[in-house]
């Protein structure tokens, strides 16, 4: 949870947003649960970590 808090604090600083503005930004730029599920289950080619 601390990492998440740091992420949002840095995002607010980078975008120069107040807490209420950050909430609105996150809501406006969020994806739906269905879209998230599609992203998680899509078959994408995996790059080999130790490919030659």
C-alpha positions in Angstrom: 0.0 0.0 0.0 2.9 2.3 0.6 4.1 1.9 -3.0 0.6 2.7 -4.2 0.5 5.9 -2.0 3.9 6.9 -3.4 2.6 6.4 -6.9 -0.4 8.6 -6.4 1.5 11.3 -4.6 4.0 11.5 -7.5 1.2 11.5 -10.0 -0.5 14.3 -8.3 2.7 16.3 -8.1 3.6 15.6 -11.7 0.1 16.6 -12.9 -0.1 19.5 -10.4 -3.5 18.3 -9.1 -5.2 18.7 -5.7 -6.7 15.6 -4.1 -10.2 16.2 -5.5 -8.8 16.9 -9.0 -6.7 13.7 -8.8 -9.8 11.7 -8.0 -11.6 13.2 -11.0 -8.6 12.5 -13.2 -8.4 8.9 -12.1 -12.1 8.4 -12.7 -12.0 10.0 -16.1 -9.0 7.9 -17.2 -10.1 4.5 -15.7 -11.0 1.5 -17.7 -13.9 -0.8 -16.9 -13.7 -4.1 -15.1 -14.6 -5.8 -18.3 -11.8 -4.0 -20.3 -9.4 -4.9 -17.5 -10.4 -8.6 -17.7 -9.8 -8.6 -21.4 -6.4 -7.1 -21.0 -5.5 -9.8 -18.4 -6.7 -12.7 -20.5 -5.5 -11.5 -24.0 -3.1 -13.9 -25.5 0.0 -11.9 -26.3 3.3 -13.3 -27.4 5.7 -13.4 -24.4 9.3 -12.2 -25.0 11.9 -14.7 -23.9 13.7 -13.3 -20.9 17.0 -14.9 -21.8 16.8 -15.1 -25.6 20.0 -15.3 -27.6 
